[in-house]
Amino acid sequence: AKASGPAPAPASLGNGAAAPQSRGSSRVDPRLIPRPRYTNEVTRYKMSSSDVPAPPPMINPFIAIDDGSASPRFVRMTLNTLPTSKEVLEMCHVPMAAVVQPLSEPAAGEYVPEVVEHPLEQGPVRCTRCRAYMNPFCKFVDYGRQFNCNICDFANDVPAEYYCNLDEYGRRRDRLERPELAHGCVDFAVPEIYNTRPVQEPTFVFALDVSFHAVLSGTLAASLRAVREAIATMEETPRTRVGVLCFDTSLYAFNLHPSLSEPQMAEMADCDDPFSPLPPDCWVPKLHEARGQIEAALERIPDLFAGTRRMQTSVGVAMHGALDGLQEVGGRVMVFMSGLPTVGVGKLVNREQPRHYATEKERLMFASPAEGPYVELGEAAAKARVCFDLFVCSQAFADVATISHAAKVTGGNVYHYPQFYSDPAAAASRASGTIAPDGSAVLPHSGDASAEERLVQDLLRLVRRPMGFDAIMKMRTSKGISARAYDGNFFQRVPGEVEMAGLDSSKAVAIKLEHEGDELPDGGKAYLQFAMLYTNSAGVRLVRCLNVELDVSSAVSNVFRYSDMDATMNIFMRRARRLALEKDLEEVKEVLTSEAIDILHLYRKWCSPHSSAAQLILPESLKLVPVYFCSALKYKAFRPNRIGAATNSTGQARPVASDIRADDRSTALFRLGWEGVCCSVPQCYARMYALHCLPPAAGFPDESKADDADEGVEPRIVLPHPEWTSSAKVDLNGVYLTDTGLDLLLYVGGSTAPELLNDLFRVSSVRELEEPGYAFPRLDTDISKRTHAMIEQIRRDREPHLPLTIITPDSALKPMFTVALTEDRVQMVDSYVEYLCALHAAIQNRMA
């Protein structure tokens, strides 16, 4: 129980010994500073009656038991005990917010949300005053004939069809038989009165770039492979529709009507005012009726455009044409583009200026303009229930910042593959496996760094994961608090409601809460209900309802004790994202650091005022604030480009290298707008595993979890304890697998033993790994099998597909590994120890 009481024992440096002073870091013992704790143990977290202060960290496996409050995979609170008033909240400086991921996928062994059918014509039982949905925290009175709404306290009559007797404890006797009374997350099936327009059919459109550059770079071939594999895995529901478009300076649509003997292509050549050349029934037919036609069209495309000489391309033509064709039906459009659109509607000029990198003008290249053709396109698409996903396969600047606005307001994704080049012949050879020179079998690879493989895996993950269409979301809160603002990638027409033309299981929305009216009762409860009206992938209209019960306390120590580090970090990264689009990156660093100082200073002031000034006192629940904030500043969205000693003609310093290009930074900032806690936290601090000294159990299934095995849960692969992400932990003789949350980096030391190189890579020297075309093989050796098992487990735990990149000391890609060592000093950002010392000095100054 989260009862009031004294503050928990705070974390301190050096077991209570003198902490480092502000000058220098020689007195810091790196073994004792706070770092994330990793475990292979699967924790069981019971939502409503757990004794732990906050949900388990997202970096570790856990099973959430939904017995009334929704799982933290769906709703993650920054504060699991709310302060009674705004004044108490200001004494903590921890944001009061919720990170909601409505379609998140439950882990194996967890409760899967059920669909609740209601015979009532008006749909699910709801409060007649605030319109909140029936949930486990509604209280039934008057022998079950009335219920009190937990959101607004209004007494409602229970419909006769919903009536049930109460037991001796005042609880309905059928509560365990009704999912909406037993669980915090349910789907309500809704009647026609909930629809203001016809229910949208799940519609998927693939728009392929067929310009000369797309053919030459392999973008078209890679896109076609990805689309074929995606369609092959799609479930043939009676309502699913699929269409195919091609574009260069014209738009090409295929008539795929099942009555035709073969697909027919129609061209629309007006690139300034594009439209759909065919009606929807012809070019987006139902998949189960026209699968053969769709596959035939995909087979014809390479021959149709093999000899093209059209150098220019216009993604705007494809997006406007698709929107015109889907005006009445809505859908999801996946656009594969090879470069900057230079002709027709939505044409852009190259805004990338190398001389502006590492200057105050750099932001002009990665910030999205406030107006323009793609802003108007995005708003029109959101209103028409059309969602755009962008697969940017470019070798040069593609202006992701501008084009991505159409994806942002419709709930779509942006995937960026810089320096894209695909060799279809080599990819086919890698996929089939080869024979090593000594005659031993080299099995097909589990993954490599090829852009084509990333493209295929990203599209497959997108179409396979739980998906929704035409979504409208709203948060309801109990008395004393309110939802002040929403943050994310969505469209908002009405205050208090947000819309997404499309969303999937990875999408999250952050909701900032504030106190309103009278103080919350000390020791009482507060309630949140998040409701989302949407159409699922089977074409059924549902309301996803998420309910949360929270304790309330006037004790500052309790508010700190039950804070959640993961959700708090997600909120601060979202705040930094907004700042990065408006301010200089150095100012982002100053603001984030100031936020960290405020939190730690207020904890010291209110919860540990008599501690020695030589100690840096950290709250147990937020002891990772220094390491996470320091690491976040090195994330590509916020890390400044390097400045070299060279000067230009005016004597000003210019960048030696722009290791973060504008499109890369734009993509990273875009991701932060939709990421939930499961995605954002792993990017804060990388996990580095030493493969050359694996413990005996690492890389094998954890068979010790007999209770999980009985429930049908597949045993997890045991991962070794990760090393600190510091160069001090990197051995010249070692091989390290590093999970950055976005990539898997396989770093091979220059003095690695030949035996290990042979068993893991089938090479005799490190230099052979640098040869063009080399891909990581799957070998029939112990270390290879264990390494690949670990890679597959990590990929299952992460939301995006993590590409694998092999890096050596002499590789041009070594900076990727260096940047992942977030405890070291990276360019102009302090090391972890330096950052810790700076925080301590600032707190000492404030206390003085």
Sequence and secondary structure as in RCSB ss.txt:
>XXXX:A:sequence
AKASGPAPAPASLGNGAAAPQSRGSSRVDPRLIPRPRYTNEVTRYKMSSSDVPAPPPMINPFIAIDDGSASPRFV
RMTLNTLPTSKEVLEMCHVPMAAVVQPLSEPAAGEYVPEVVEHPLEQGPVRCTRCRAYMNPFCKFVDYGRQFNCN
ICDFANDVPAEYYCNLDEYGRRRDRLERPELAHGCVDFAVPEIYNTRPVQEPTFVFALDVSFHAVLSGTLAASLR
AVREAIATMEETPRTRVGVLCFDTSLYAFNLHPSLSEPQMAEMADCDDPFSPLPPDCWVPKLHEARGQIEAALER
IPDLFAGTRRMQTSVGVAMHGALDGLQEVGGRVMVFMSGLPTVGVGKLVNREQPRHYATEKERLMFASPAEGPYV
ELGEAAAKARVCFDLFVCSQAFADVATISHAAKVTGGNVYHYPQFYSDPAAAASRASGTIAPDGSAVLPHSGDAS
AEERLVQDLLRLVRRPMGFDAIMKMRTSKGISARAYDGNFFQRVPGEVEMAGLDSSKAVAIKLEHEGDELPDGGK
AYLQFAMLYTNSAGVRLVRCLNVELDVSSAVSNVFRYSDMDATMNIFMRRARRLALEKDLEEVKEVLTSEAIDIL
HLYRKWCSPHSSAAQLILPESLKLVPVYFCSALKYKAFRPNRIGAATNSTGQARPVASDIRADDRSTALFRLGWE
GVCCSVPQCYARMYALHCLPPAAGFPDESKADDADEGVEPRIVLPHPEWTSSAKVDLNGVYLTDTGLDLLLYVGG
STAPELLNDLFRVSSVRELEEPGYAFPRLDTDISKRTHAMIEQIRRDREPHLPLTIITPDSALKPMFTVALTEDR
VQMVDSYVEYLCALHAAIQNRMA
>XXXX:A:secstr
     S    EETTTTS    SS STT  TTTS         EEEETTT  SSS   TTS EEEE SSS  TTTE
EESBSEEESSHHHHHTT    EEEE TT    TTS    EE    TT S B TTT  B  TT EEEGGGTEEE T
TT  EEE  GGG   B TTS BTTTTT HHHH SEEEEE  GGG SS     EEEEEEE SHHHHHHTHHHHHHH
HHHHHHHHS   TT EEEEEEESSSEEEEE  TTSSS EEEEE  SSS   SS HHHHS BHHHHHHHHHHHHHH
HHHHTTT       HHHHHHHHHHHTTTT EEEEEEE S   SSTT       GGGTTSTTTHHHHS  SSSHHH
HHHHHHHHTTEEEEEEE  SS   HHHHTHHHHTTT  EEE TT    HHHHHHHHH EE TTS EEE  S  S 
HHHHHHHHHHHHHHS EEEEEEEEEEE TTEEEEEEESS B SSTTEEEEEEEETTB EEEEEEE SS   TT E
EEEEEEEEEEETTS EEEEEEEEEEEEES HHHHHHTB HHHHHHHHHHHHHHHHTTS HHHHHHHHHHHHHHHH
HHHHHHH TTS TTS EE GGGTTHHHHHHHHTTSTTT      S B TTS B  S  SS HHHHHHHHHHHHHB
 HHHHGGGTS EEEEGGG  TTTTSB TT HHHHHTT    B     B SSGGG  TT EEEEE SS EEEEE T
T  HHHHHHHHS SSGGGGGSTT    EESSHHHHHHHHHHHHHHHHSSS   EEEE TT TTHHHHHHH TTS 
BTTB  HHHHHHHHHHHHHHHH 
